Amino acid sequence: MVNQCPICKQSLDGKGEFCILHNDALQNLERQYSQWVKSYRGELGKEEYYRKLLSLNETGPAVKAVIRYVQEKEGRR
């Protein structure tokens, strides 16, 4: 259904293609990427960033779900 989050099937929050939880996770993921790039002196691509986050126990399930969704959508998984 169009009005559902493609990850969890909850109602969309009206600000993007996900529910509130997954939109927040996506925003955090995108916001933190620039900090990670700085830490890696500009030598960190998005796919490597995603791999690193997926391997960390500290990465929350909502962020991991968004990463997997983005990877599948882009055909990278």
mmJSON file of the N, C-alpha and C atoms, coordinates in Angstrom:
{"data_MODEL":{"atom_site":{
"group_PDB":["ATOM","ATOM","ATOM","ATOM","ATOM","ATOM","ATOM","ATOM","ATOM","ATOM","ATOM","ATOM","ATOM","ATOM","ATOM","ATOM","ATOM","ATOM","ATOM","ATOM","ATOM","ATOM","ATOM","ATOM","ATOM","ATOM","ATOM","ATOM","ATOM","ATOM","ATOM","ATOM","ATOM","ATOM","ATOM","ATOM","ATOM","ATOM","ATOM","ATOM","ATOM","ATOM","ATOM","ATOM","ATOM","ATOM","ATOM","ATOM","ATOM","ATOM","ATOM","ATOM","ATOM","ATOM","ATOM","ATOM","ATOM","ATOM","ATOM","ATOM","ATOM","ATOM","ATOM","ATOM","ATOM","ATOM","ATOM","ATOM","ATOM","ATOM","ATOM","ATOM","ATOM","ATOM","ATOM","ATOM","ATOM","ATOM","ATOM","ATOM","ATOM","ATOM","ATOM","ATOM","ATOM","ATOM","ATOM","ATOM","ATOM","ATOM","ATOM","ATOM","ATOM","ATOM","ATOM","ATOM","ATOM","ATOM","ATOM","ATOM","ATOM","ATOM","ATOM","ATOM","ATOM","ATOM","ATOM","ATOM","ATOM","ATOM","ATOM","ATOM","ATOM","ATOM","ATOM","ATOM","ATOM","ATOM","ATOM","ATOM","ATOM","ATOM","ATOM","ATOM","ATOM","ATOM","ATOM","ATOM","ATOM","ATOM","ATOM","ATOM","ATOM","ATOM","ATOM","ATOM","ATOM","ATOM","ATOM","ATOM","ATOM","ATOM","ATOM","ATOM","ATOM","ATOM","ATOM","ATOM","ATOM","ATOM","ATOM","ATOM","ATOM","ATOM","ATOM","ATOM","ATOM","ATOM","ATOM","ATOM","ATOM","ATOM","ATOM","ATOM","ATOM","ATOM","ATOM","ATOM","ATOM","ATOM","ATOM","ATOM","ATOM","ATOM","ATOM","ATOM","ATOM","ATOM","ATOM","ATOM","ATOM","ATOM","ATOM","ATOM","ATOM","ATOM","ATOM","ATOM","ATOM","ATOM","ATOM","ATOM","ATOM","ATOM","ATOM","ATOM","ATOM","ATOM","ATOM","ATOM","ATOM","ATOM","ATOM","ATOM","ATOM","ATOM","ATOM","ATOM","ATOM","ATOM","ATOM","ATOM","ATOM","ATOM","ATOM","ATOM","ATOM","ATOM","ATOM","ATOM","ATOM","ATOM","ATOM","ATOM","ATOM","ATOM","ATOM","ATOM","ATOM","ATOM","ATOM"],
"id":[1,2,3,4,5,6,7,8,9,10,11,12,13,14,15,16,17,18,19,20,21,22,23,24,25,26,27,28,29,30,31,32,33,34,35,36,37,38,39,40,41,42,43,44,45,46,47,48,49,50,51,52,53,54,55,56,57,58,59,60,61,62,63,64,65,66,67,68,69,70,71,72,73,74,75,76,77,78,79,80,81,82,83,84,85,86,87,88,89,90,91,92,93,94,95,96,97,98,99,100,101,102,103,104,105,106,107,108,109,110,111,112,113,114,115,116,117,118,119,120,121,122,123,124,125,126,127,128,129,130,131,132,133,134,135,136,137,138,139,140,141,142,143,144,145,146,147,148,149,150,151,152,153,154,155,156,157,158,159,160,161,162,163,164,165,166,167,168,169,170,171,172,173,174,175,176,177,178,179,180,181,182,183,184,185,186,187,188,189,190,191,192,193,194,195,196,197,198,199,200,201,202,203,204,205,206,207,208,209,210,211,212,213,214,215,216,217,218,219,220,221,222,223,224,225,226,227,228,229,230,231],
"type_symbol":["N","C","C","N","C","C","N","C","C","N","C","C","N","C","C","N","C","C","N","C","C","N","C","C","N","C","C","N","C","C","N","C","C","N","C","C","N","C","C","N","C","C","N","C","C","N","C","C","N","C","C","N","C","C","N","C","C","N","C","C","N","C","C","N","C","C","N","C","C","N","C","C","N","C","C","N","C","C","N","C","C","N","C","C","N","C","C","N","C","C","N","C","C","N","C","C","N","C","C","N","C","C","N","C","C","N","C","C","N","C","C","N","C","C","N","C","C","N","C","C","N","C","C","N","C","C","N","C","C","N","C","C","N","C","C","N","C","C","N","C","C","N","C","C","N","C","C","N","C","C","N","C","C","N","C","C","N","C","C","N","C","C","N","C","C","N","C","C","N","C","C","N","C","C","N","C","C","N","C","C","N","C","C","N","C","C","N","C","C","N","C","C","N","C","C","N","C","C","N","C","C","N","C","C","N","C","C","N","C","C","N","C","C","N","C","C","N","C","C","N","C","C","N","C","C","N","C","C","N","C","C"],
"label_atom_id":["N","CA","C","N","CA","C","N","CA","C","N","CA","C","N","CA","C","N","CA","C","N","CA","C","N","CA","C","N","CA","C","N","CA","C","N","CA","C","N","CA","C","N","CA","C","N","CA","C","N","CA","C","N","CA","C","N","CA","C","N","CA","C","N","CA","C","N","CA","C","N","CA","C","N","CA","C","N","CA","C","N","CA","C","N","CA","C","N","CA","C","N","CA","C","N","CA","C","N","CA","C","N","CA","C","N","CA","C","N","CA","C","N","CA","C","N","CA","C","N","CA","C","N","CA","C","N","CA","C","N","CA","C","N","CA","C","N","CA","C","N","CA","C","N","CA","C","N","CA","C","N","CA","C","N","CA","C","N","CA","C","N","CA","C","N","CA","C","N","CA","C","N","CA","C","N","CA","C","N","CA","C","N","CA","C","N","CA","C","N","CA","C","N","CA","C","N","CA","C","N","CA","C","N","CA","C","N","CA","C","N","CA","C","N","CA","C","N","CA","C","N","CA","C","N","CA","C","N","CA","C","N","CA","C","N","CA","C","N","CA","C","N","CA","C","N","CA","C","N","CA","C","N","CA","C","N","CA","C","N","CA","C","N","CA","C","N","CA","C"],
"label_alt_id":[null,null,null,null,null,null,null,null,null,null,null,null,null,null,null,null,null,null,null,null,null,null,null,null,null,null,null,null,null,null,null,null,null,null,null,null,null,null,null,null,null,null,null,null,null,null,null,null,null,null,null,null,null,null,null,null,null,null,null,null,null,null,null,null,null,null,null,null,null,null,null,null,null,null,null,null,null,null,null,null,null,null,null,null,null,null,null,null,null,null,null,null,null,null,null,null,null,null,null,null,null,null,null,null,null,null,null,null,null,null,null,null,null,null,null,null,null,null,null,null,null,null,null,null,null,null,null,null,null,null,null,null,null,null,null,null,null,null,null,null,null,null,null,null,null,null,null,null,null,null,null,null,null,null,null,null,null,null,null,null,null,null,null,null,null,null,null,null,null,null,null,null,null,null,null,null,null,null,null,null,null,null,null,null,null,null,null,null,null,null,null,null,null,null,null,null,null,null,null,null,null,null,null,null,null,null,null,null,null,null,null,null,null,null,null,null,null,null,null,null,null,null,null,null,null,null,null,null,null,null,null],
"label_comp_id":["MET","MET","MET","VAL","VAL","VAL","ASN","ASN","ASN","GLN","GLN","GLN","CYS","CYS","CYS","PRO","PRO","PRO","ILE","ILE","ILE","CYS","CYS","CYS","LYS","LYS","LYS","GLN","GLN","GLN","SER","SER","SER","LEU","LEU","LEU","ASP","ASP","ASP","GLY","GLY","GLY","LYS","LYS","LYS","GLY","GLY","GLY","GLU","GLU","GLU","PHE","PHE","PHE","CYS","CYS","CYS","ILE","ILE","ILE","LEU","LEU","LEU","HIS","HIS","HIS","ASN","ASN","ASN","ASP","ASP","ASP","ALA","ALA","ALA","LEU","LEU","LEU","GLN","GLN","GLN","ASN","ASN","ASN","LEU","LEU","LEU","GLU","GLU","GLU","ARG","ARG","ARG","GLN","GLN","GLN","TYR","TYR","TYR","SER","SER","SER","GLN","GLN","GLN","TRP","TRP","TRP","VAL","VAL","VAL","LYS","LYS","LYS","SER","SER","SER","TYR","TYR","TYR","ARG","ARG","ARG","GLY","GLY","GLY","GLU","GLU","GLU","LEU","LEU","LEU","GLY","GLY","GLY","LYS","LYS","LYS","GLU","GLU","GLU","GLU","GLU","GLU","TYR","TYR","TYR","TYR","TYR","TYR","ARG","ARG","ARG","LYS","LYS","LYS","LEU","LEU","LEU","LEU","LEU","LEU","SER","SER","SER","LEU","LEU","LEU","ASN","ASN","ASN","GLU","GLU","GLU","THR","THR","THR","GLY","GLY","GLY","PRO","PRO","PRO","ALA","ALA","ALA","VAL","VAL","VAL","LYS","LYS","LYS","ALA","ALA","ALA","VAL","VAL","VAL","ILE","ILE","ILE","ARG","ARG","ARG","TYR","TYR","TYR","VAL","VAL","VAL","GLN","GLN","GLN","GLU","GLU","GLU","LYS","LYS","LYS","GLU","GLU","GLU","GLY","GLY","GLY","ARG","ARG","ARG","ARG","ARG","ARG"],
"label_asym_id":["A","A","A","A","A","A","A","A","A","A","A","A","A","A","A","A","A","A","A","A","A","A","A","A","A","A","A","A","A","A","A","A","A","A","A","A","A","A","A","A","A","A","A","A","A","A","A","A","A","A","A","A","A","A","A","A","A","A","A","A","A","A","A","A","A","A","A","A","A","A","A","A","A","A","A","A","A","A","A","A","A","A","A","A","A","A","A","A","A","A","A","A","A","A","A","A","A","A","A","A","A","A","A","A","A","A","A","A","A","A","A","A","A","A","A","A","A","A","A","A","A","A","A","A","A","A","A","A","A","A","A","A","A","A","A","A","A","A","A","A","A","A","A","A","A","A","A","A","A","A","A","A","A","A","A","A","A","A","A","A","A","A","A","A","A","A","A","A","A","A","A","A","A","A","A","A","A","A","A","A","A","A","A","A","A","A","A","A","A","A","A","A","A","A","A","A","A","A","A","A","A","A","A","A","A","A","A","A","A","A","A","A","A","A","A","A","A","A","A","A","A","A","A","A","A","A","A","A","A","A","A"],
"label_entity_id":["1","1","1","1","1","1","1","1","1","1","1","1","1","1","1","1","1","1","1","1","1","1","1","1","1","1","1","1","1","1","1","1","1","1","1","1","1","1","1","1","1","1","1","1","1","1","1","1","1","1","1","1","1","1","1","1","1","1","1","1","1","1","1","1","1","1","1","1","1","1","1","1","1","1","1","1","1","1","1","1","1","1","1","1","1","1","1","1","1","1","1","1","1","1","1","1","1","1","1","1","1","1","1","1","1","1","1","1","1","1","1","1","1","1","1","1","1","1","1","1","1","1","1","1","1","1","1","1","1","1","1","1","1","1","1","1","1","1","1","1","1","1","1","1","1","1","1","1","1","1","1","1","1","1","1","1","1","1","1","1","1","1","1","1","1","1","1","1","1","1","1","1","1","1","1","1","1","1","1","1","1","1","1","1","1","1","1","1","1","1","1","1","1","1","1","1","1","1","1","1","1","1","1","1","1","1","1","1","1","1","1","1","1","1","1","1","1","1","1","1","1","1","1","1","1","1","1","1","1","1","1"],
"label_seq_id":[1,1,1,2,2,2,3,3,3,4,4,4,5,5,5,6,6,6,7,7,7,8,8,8,9,9,9,10,10,10,11,11,11,12,12,12,13,13,13,14,14,14,15,15,15,16,16,16,17,17,17,18,18,18,19,19,19,20,20,20,21,21,21,22,22,22,23,23,23,24,24,24,25,25,25,26,26,26,27,27,27,28,28,28,29,29,29,30,30,30,31,31,31,32,32,32,33,33,33,34,34,34,35,35,35,36,36,36,37,37,37,38,38,38,39,39,39,40,40,40,41,41,41,42,42,42,43,43,43,44,44,44,45,45,45,46,46,46,47,47,47,48,48,48,49,49,49,50,50,50,51,51,51,52,52,52,53,53,53,54,54,54,55,55,55,56,56,56,57,57,57,58,58,58,59,59,59,60,60,60,61,61,61,62,62,62,63,63,63,64,64,64,65,65,65,66,66,66,67,67,67,68,68,68,69,69,69,70,70,70,71,71,71,72,72,72,73,73,73,74,74,74,75,75,75,76,76,76,77,77,77],
"pdbx_PDB_ins_code":[null,null,null,null,null,null,null,null,null,null,null,null,null,null,null,null,null,null,null,null,null,null,null,null,null,null,null,null,null,null,null,null,null,null,null,null,null,null,null,null,null,null,null,null,null,null,null,null,null,null,null,null,null,null,null,null,null,null,null,null,null,null,null,null,null,null,null,null,null,null,null,null,null,null,null,null,null,null,null,null,null,null,null,null,null,null,null,null,null,null,null,null,null,null,null,null,null,null,null,null,null,null,null,null,null,null,null,null,null,null,null,null,null,null,null,null,null,null,null,null,null,null,null,null,null,null,null,null,null,null,null,null,null,null,null,null,null,null,null,null,null,null,null,null,null,null,null,null,null,null,null,null,null,null,null,null,null,null,null,null,null,null,null,null,null,null,null,null,null,null,null,null,null,null,null,null,null,null,null,null,null,null,null,null,null,null,null,null,null,null,null,null,null,null,null,null,null,null,null,null,null,null,null,null,null,null,null,null,null,null,null,null,null,null,null,null,null,null,null,null,null,null,null,null,null,null,null,null,null,null,null],
"Cartn_x":[0.835,0.0,0.884,0.462,1.249,1.444,0.483,0.554,1.22,2.035,2.712,4.221,4.917,6.376,6.776,7.681,8.077,8.888,9.339,10.131,9.249,8.358,7.597,6.084,5.623,4.201,3.391,4.048,3.344,2.949,2.096,1.663,2.833,2.826,3.857,3.675,4.764,4.673,4.429,4.355,4.081,5.312,6.489,7.723,8.656,8.288,9.174,8.522,9.336,8.782,8.66,9.031,9.011,8.1,7.927,7.227,8.133,7.637,8.422,9.742,9.692,10.898,11.955,11.554,12.531,12.964,12.102,12.539,13.587,13.374,14.371,15.685,15.596,16.806,17.548,16.822,17.442,18.108,17.438,18.021,19.289,19.274,20.472,21.599,21.257,22.237,22.907,22.121,22.663,23.457,22.964,23.646,25.014,25.08,26.32,27.358,26.918,27.852,28.963,28.633,29.663,30.684,30.243,31.174,32.114,31.573,32.399,33.418,32.996,33.913,35.058,34.766,35.822,36.78,36.241,37.08,37.981,37.51,38.294,39.031,39.162,39.887,39.414,38.11,37.522,37.581,38.05,38.223,37.242,35.981,34.947,33.73,33.489,32.316,31.078,29.931,28.674,28.533,28.908,28.754,29.637,30.853,31.736,31.169,30.619,29.949,28.821,28.009,26.921,27.447,28.487,29.053,29.559,30.242,30.76,29.622,28.586,27.46,26.739,26.564,25.9,26.684,27.986,28.812,28.869,28.42,28.489,27.268,27.495,26.396,25.65,26.332,25.732,24.74,24.797,23.874,22.497,21.52,20.157,19.479,18.45,17.75,17.05,16.567,15.894,16.897,18.088,19.121,19.56,19.751,20.146,19.076,17.81,16.725,16.726,16.97,17.03,18.213,19.356,20.533,20.227,19.669,19.351,18.338,17.362,16.366,17.025,17.869,18.557,19.447,20.172,21.037,20.224,19.115,18.281,17.686,17.242,16.637,17.65,18.915,19.971,20.646,20.18,20.737,22.13,22.469,23.831,23.929,22.887,22.917,22.879],
"Cartn_y":[-1.179,0.0,1.248,2.276,3.483,4.274,4.275,5.071,4.334,3.344,2.565,2.645,2.596,2.523,1.219,1.271,0.053,-0.916,-0.449,-1.3,-2.022,-1.266,-1.849,-1.831,-1.222,-1.136,-0.231,0.581,1.577,2.745,3.623,4.795,5.728,6.359,7.34,8.573,9.284,10.488,11.75,11.65,12.798,13.587,13.218,13.944,13.175,11.983,11.187,9.874,8.926,7.65,6.631,7.016,6.094,6.587,5.728,6.105,7.051,7.553,8.487,7.859,6.631,5.959,5.834,5.348,5.121,6.419,7.429,8.737,9.337,9.22,9.706,8.955,7.648,6.839,7.274,7.533,7.98,9.334,10.255,11.577,11.474,10.652,10.459,9.831,8.863,8.194,9.189,10.028,11.02,12.106,12.538,13.585,13.104,11.882,11.367,10.992,10.782,10.409,11.44,12.706,13.743,13.695,13.372,13.256,12.062,10.964,9.794,10.083,10.775,11.121,11.965,12.919,13.737,12.865,11.933,11.038,10.166,9.827,9.003,9.851,11.123,12.072,12.052,11.98,12.039,10.757,9.689,8.434,7.366,7.714,6.769,6.956,5.97,6.019,5.576,5.86,5.511,4.013,3.213,1.765,1.238,1.745,1.344,1.821,3.006,3.544,2.607,2.2,1.276,-0.047,-0.587,-1.861,-1.744,-0.652,-0.45,-0.365,0.398,0.529,-0.8,-1.554,-2.849,-3.819,-3.65,-4.56,-4.19,-2.998,-2.535,-2.958,-3.511,-3.865,-2.623,-1.491,-0.246,0.373,-0.031,0.502,-0.085,0.797,0.368,-0.368,-1.135,-1.915,-1.054,0.121,0.981,1.482,1.867,2.333,1.185,0.011,-1.149,-1.482,-1.371,-1.651,-0.648,0.617,1.642,1.378,1.039,0.744,-0.407,-1.479,-2.637,-2.272,-1.464,-1.033,-0.218,0.733,1.579,0.718,-0.218,-1.097,-1.916,-2.481,-3.28,-2.415,-1.224,-0.312,0.086,0.247,0.626,-0.571,-1.776,-2.998,-3.327,-2.938,-3.153,-4.3,-5.001,-6.049,-7.402],
"Cartn_z":[0.0,0.0,0.0,-0.676,-0.872,0.425,1.329,2.545,3.703,3.398,4.42,4.242,5.351,5.332,4.644,3.68,2.975,3.849,4.995,5.887,6.9,7.578,8.689,8.492,7.414,7.064,7.996,8.827,9.633,8.733,9.254,8.496,8.237,7.065,6.731,7.595,7.841,8.675,7.859,6.554,5.702,5.308,5.805,5.504,4.58,4.232,3.401,3.047,2.658,2.221,3.341,4.582,5.715,6.831,7.821,9.048,9.847,10.956,11.782,12.219,12.712,13.196,12.105,10.945,9.88,9.196,9.155,8.659,9.587,10.906,11.863,11.699,11.521,11.325,10.064,8.983,7.735,7.919,8.593,8.832,9.668,10.703,11.529,10.721,9.911,9.054,8.122,7.483,6.554,7.28,8.424,9.183,9.701,10.159,10.717,9.655,8.43,7.367,7.211,7.229,7.053,8.192,9.392,10.514,10.33,9.852,9.589,8.49,7.455,6.361,6.894,7.748,8.359,9.151,9.909,10.714,9.851,8.676,7.751,6.718,7.003,6.152,4.702,4.538,3.209,2.417,3.03,2.3,2.767,2.765,3.168,2.28,1.442,0.587,1.355,0.805,1.484,1.71,0.728,0.889,2.02,2.116,3.214,4.545,4.589,5.775,6.198,5.239,5.539,6.083,5.47,5.937,7.365,7.652,9.009,10.024,9.7,10.632,10.833,9.764,9.891,10.771,10.836,11.63,13.111,13.462,14.849,15.654,16.838,17.735,18.211,18.259,18.749,17.77,16.511,15.515,15.771,15.886,16.199,15.058,15.393,14.374,13.319,13.688,12.704,11.665,12.108,11.182,10.278,10.854,10.049,9.01,9.401,8.457,7.305,7.613,6.564,5.64,6.193,5.368,4.416,4.942,4.092,3.008,3.37,2.385,1.27,1.65,0.66,-0.231,0.362,-0.423,-1.421,-0.972,-1.866,-2.972,-2.612,-3.582,-4.662,-4.256,-5.184,-5.817,-5.493,-6.081,-5.61,-4.401,-3.898,-2.92,-2.713,-1.707,-2.339],
"occupancy":[1.0,1.0,1.0,1.0,1.0,1.0,1.0,1.0,1.0,1.0,1.0,1.0,1.0,1.0,1.0,1.0,1.0,1.0,1.0,1.0,1.0,1.0,1.0,1.0,1.0,1.0,1.0,1.0,1.0,1.0,1.0,1.0,1.0,1.0,1.0,1.0,1.0,1.0,1.0,1.0,1.0,1.0,1.0,1.0,1.0,1.0,1.0,1.0,1.0,1.0,1.0,1.0,1.0,1.0,1.0,1.0,1.0,1.0,1.0,1.0,1.0,1.0,1.0,1.0,1.0,1.0,1.0,1.0,1.0,1.0,1.0,1.0,1.0,1.0,1.0,1.0,1.0,1.0,1.0,1.0,1.0,1.0,1.0,1.0,1.0,1.0,1.0,1.0,1.0,1.0,1.0,1.0,1.0,1.0,1.0,1.0,1.0,1.0,1.0,1.0,1.0,1.0,1.0,1.0,1.0,1.0,1.0,1.0,1.0,1.0,1.0,1.0,1.0,1.0,1.0,1.0,1.0,1.0,1.0,1.0,1.0,1.0,1.0,1.0,1.0,1.0,1.0,1.0,1.0,1.0,1.0,1.0,1.0,1.0,1.0,1.0,1.0,1.0,1.0,1.0,1.0,1.0,1.0,1.0,1.0,1.0,1.0,1.0,1.0,1.0,1.0,1.0,1.0,1.0,1.0,1.0,1.0,1.0,1.0,1.0,1.0,1.0,1.0,1.0,1.0,1.0,1.0,1.0,1.0,1.0,1.0,1.0,1.0,1.0,1.0,1.0,1.0,1.0,1.0,1.0,1.0,1.0,1.0,1.0,1.0,1.0,1.0,1.0,1.0,1.0,1.0,1.0,1.0,1.0,1.0,1.0,1.0,1.0,1.0,1.0,1.0,1.0,1.0,1.0,1.0,1.0,1.0,1.0,1.0,1.0,1.0,1.0,1.0,1.0,1.0,1.0,1.0,1.0,1.0,1.0,1.0,1.0,1.0,1.0,1.0,1.0,1.0,1.0,1.0,1.0,1.0],
"B_iso_or_equiv":[0.0,0.0,0.0,0.0,0.0,0.0,0.0,0.0,0.0,0.0,0.0,0.0,0.0,0.0,0.0,0.0,0.0,0.0,0.0,0.0,0.0,0.0,0.0,0.0,0.0,0.0,0.0,0.0,0.0,0.0,0.0,0.0,0.0,0.0,0.0,0.0,0.0,0.0,0.0,0.0,0.0,0.0,0.0,0.0,0.0,0.0,0.0,0.0,0.0,0.0,0.0,0.0,0.0,0.0,0.0,0.0,0.0,0.0,0.0,0.0,0.0,0.0,0.0,0.0,0.0,0.0,0.0,0.0,0.0,0.0,0.0,0.0,0.0,0.0,0.0,0.0,0.0,0.0,0.0,0.0,0.0,0.0,0.0,0.0,0.0,0.0,0.0,0.0,0.0,0.0,0.0,0.0,0.0,0.0,0.0,0.0,0.0,0.0,0.0,0.0,0.0,0.0,0.0,0.0,0.0,0.0,0.0,0.0,0.0,0.0,0.0,0.0,0.0,0.0,0.0,0.0,0.0,0.0,0.0,0.0,0.0,0.0,0.0,0.0,0.0,0.0,0.0,0.0,0.0,0.0,0.0,0.0,0.0,0.0,0.0,0.0,0.0,0.0,0.0,0.0,0.0,0.0,0.0,0.0,0.0,0.0,0.0,0.0,0.0,0.0,0.0,0.0,0.0,0.0,0.0,0.0,0.0,0.0,0.0,0.0,0.0,0.0,0.0,0.0,0.0,0.0,0.0,0.0,0.0,0.0,0.0,0.0,0.0,0.0,0.0,0.0,0.0,0.0,0.0,0.0,0.0,0.0,0.0,0.0,0.0,0.0,0.0,0.0,0.0,0.0,0.0,0.0,0.0,0.0,0.0,0.0,0.0,0.0,0.0,0.0,0.0,0.0,0.0,0.0,0.0,0.0,0.0,0.0,0.0,0.0,0.0,0.0,0.0,0.0,0.0,0.0,0.0,0.0,0.0,0.0,0.0,0.0,0.0,0.0,0.0,0.0,0.0,0.0,0.0,0.0,0.0],
"pdbx_formal_charge":[null,null,null,null,null,null,null,null,null,null,null,null,null,null,null,null,null,null,null,null,null,null,null,null,null,null,null,null,null,null,null,null,null,null,null,null,null,null,null,null,null,null,null,null,null,null,null,null,null,null,null,null,null,null,null,null,null,null,null,null,null,null,null,null,null,null,null,null,null,null,null,null,null,null,null,null,null,null,null,null,null,null,null,null,null,null,null,null,null,null,null,null,null,null,null,null,null,null,null,null,null,null,null,null,null,null,null,null,null,null,null,null,null,null,null,null,null,null,null,null,null,null,null,null,null,null,null,null,null,null,null,null,null,null,null,null,null,null,null,null,null,null,null,null,null,null,null,null,null,null,null,null,null,null,null,null,null,null,null,null,null,null,null,null,null,null,null,null,null,null,null,null,null,null,null,null,null,null,null,null,null,null,null,null,null,null,null,null,null,null,null,null,null,null,null,null,null,null,null,null,null,null,null,null,null,null,null,null,null,null,null,null,null,null,null,null,null,null,null,null,null,null,null,null,null,null,null,null,null,null,null],
"auth_seq_id":[1,1,1,2,2,2,3,3,3,4,4,4,5,5,5,6,6,6,7,7,7,8,8,8,9,9,9,10,10,10,11,11,11,12,12,12,13,13,13,14,14,14,15,15,15,16,16,16,17,17,17,18,18,18,19,19,19,20,20,20,21,21,21,22,22,22,23,23,23,24,24,24,25,25,25,26,26,26,27,27,27,28,28,28,29,29,29,30,30,30,31,31,31,32,32,32,33,33,33,34,34,34,35,35,35,36,36,36,37,37,37,38,38,38,39,39,39,40,40,40,41,41,41,42,42,42,43,43,43,44,44,44,45,45,45,46,46,46,47,47,47,48,48,48,49,49,49,50,50,50,51,51,51,52,52,52,53,53,53,54,54,54,55,55,55,56,56,56,57,57,57,58,58,58,59,59,59,60,60,60,61,61,61,62,62,62,63,63,63,64,64,64,65,65,65,66,66,66,67,67,67,68,68,68,69,69,69,70,70,70,71,71,71,72,72,72,73,73,73,74,74,74,75,75,75,76,76,76,77,77,77],
"auth_comp_id":["MET","MET","MET","VAL","VAL","VAL","ASN","ASN","ASN","GLN","GLN","GLN","CYS","CYS","CYS","PRO","PRO","PRO","ILE","ILE","ILE","CYS","CYS","CYS","LYS","LYS","LYS","GLN","GLN","GLN","SER","SER","SER","LEU","LEU","LEU","ASP","ASP","ASP","GLY","GLY","GLY","LYS","LYS","LYS","GLY","GLY","GLY","GLU","GLU","GLU","PHE","PHE","PHE","CYS","CYS","CYS","ILE","ILE","ILE","LEU","LEU","LEU","HIS","HIS","HIS","ASN","ASN","ASN","ASP","ASP","ASP","ALA","ALA","ALA","LEU","LEU","LEU","GLN","GLN","GLN","ASN","ASN","ASN","LEU","LEU","LEU","GLU","GLU","GLU","ARG","ARG","ARG","GLN","GLN","GLN","TYR","TYR","TYR","SER","SER","SER","GLN","GLN","GLN","TRP","TRP","TRP","VAL","VAL","VAL","LYS","LYS","LYS","SER","SER","SER","TYR","TYR","TYR","ARG","ARG","ARG","GLY","GLY","GLY","GLU","GLU","GLU","LEU","LEU","LEU","GLY","GLY","GLY","LYS","LYS","LYS","GLU","GLU","GLU","GLU","GLU","GLU","TYR","TYR","TYR","TYR","TYR","TYR","ARG","ARG","ARG","LYS","LYS","LYS","LEU","LEU","LEU","LEU","LEU","LEU","SER","SER","SER","LEU","LEU","LEU","ASN","ASN","ASN","GLU","GLU","GLU","THR","THR","THR","GLY","GLY","GLY","PRO","PRO","PRO","ALA","ALA","ALA","VAL","VAL","VAL","LYS","LYS","LYS","ALA","ALA","ALA","VAL","VAL","VAL","ILE","ILE","ILE","ARG","ARG","ARG","TYR","TYR","TYR","VAL","VAL","VAL","GLN","GLN","GLN","GLU","GLU","GLU","LYS","LYS","LYS","GLU","GLU","GLU","GLY","GLY","GLY","ARG","ARG","ARG","ARG","ARG","ARG"],
"auth_asym_id":["A","A","A","A","A","A","A","A","A","A","A","A","A","A","A","A","A","A","A","A","A","A","A","A","A","A","A","A","A","A","A","A","A","A","A","A","A","A","A","A","A","A","A","A","A","A","A","A","A","A","A","A","A","A","A","A","A","A","A","A","A","A","A","A","A","A","A","A","A","A","A","A","A","A","A","A","A","A","A","A","A","A","A","A","A","A","A","A","A","A","A","A","A","A","A","A","A","A","A","A","A","A","A","A","A","A","A","A","A","A","A","A","A","A","A","A","A","A","A","A","A","A","A","A","A","A","A","A","A","A","A","A","A","A","A","A","A","A","A","A","A","A","A","A","A","A","A","A","A","A","A","A","A","A","A","A","A","A","A","A","A","A","A","A","A","A","A","A","A","A","A","A","A","A","A","A","A","A","A","A","A","A","A","A","A","A","A","A","A","A","A","A","A","A","A","A","A","A","A","A","A","A","A","A","A","A","A","A","A","A","A","A","A","A","A","A","A","A","A","A","A","A","A","A","A","A","A","A","A","A","A"],
"auth_atom_id":["N","CA","C","N","CA","C","N","CA","C","N","CA","C","N","CA","C","N","CA","C","N","CA","C","N","CA","C","N","CA","C","N","CA","C","N","CA","C","N","CA","C","N","CA","C","N","CA","C","N","CA","C","N","CA","C","N","CA","C","N","CA","C","N","CA","C","N","CA","C","N","CA","C","N","CA","C","N","CA","C","N","CA","C","N","CA","C","N","CA","C","N","CA","C","N","CA","C","N","CA","C","N","CA","C","N","CA","C","N","CA","C","N","CA","C","N","CA","C","N","CA","C","N","CA","C","N","CA","C","N","CA","C","N","CA","C","N","CA","C","N","CA","C","N","CA","C","N","CA","C","N","CA","C","N","CA","C","N","CA","C","N","CA","C","N","CA","C","N","CA","C","N","CA","C","N","CA","C","N","CA","C","N","CA","C","N","CA","C","N","CA","C","N","CA","C","N","CA","C","N","CA","C","N","CA","C","N","CA","C","N","CA","C","N","CA","C","N","CA","C","N","CA","C","N","CA","C","N","CA","C","N","CA","C","N","CA","C","N","CA","C","N","CA","C","N","CA","C","N","CA","C","N","CA","C","N","CA","C","N","CA","C","N","CA","C","N","CA","C"],
"pdbx_PDB_model_num":[1,1,1,1,1,1,1,1,1,1,1,1,1,1,1,1,1,1,1,1,1,1,1,1,1,1,1,1,1,1,1,1,1,1,1,1,1,1,1,1,1,1,1,1,1,1,1,1,1,1,1,1,1,1,1,1,1,1,1,1,1,1,1,1,1,1,1,1,1,1,1,1,1,1,1,1,1,1,1,1,1,1,1,1,1,1,1,1,1,1,1,1,1,1,1,1,1,1,1,1,1,1,1,1,1,1,1,1,1,1,1,1,1,1,1,1,1,1,1,1,1,1,1,1,1,1,1,1,1,1,1,1,1,1,1,1,1,1,1,1,1,1,1,1,1,1,1,1,1,1,1,1,1,1,1,1,1,1,1,1,1,1,1,1,1,1,1,1,1,1,1,1,1,1,1,1,1,1,1,1,1,1,1,1,1,1,1,1,1,1,1,1,1,1,1,1,1,1,1,1,1,1,1,1,1,1,1,1,1,1,1,1,1,1,1,1,1,1,1,1,1,1,1,1,1,1,1,1,1,1,1]
}}}
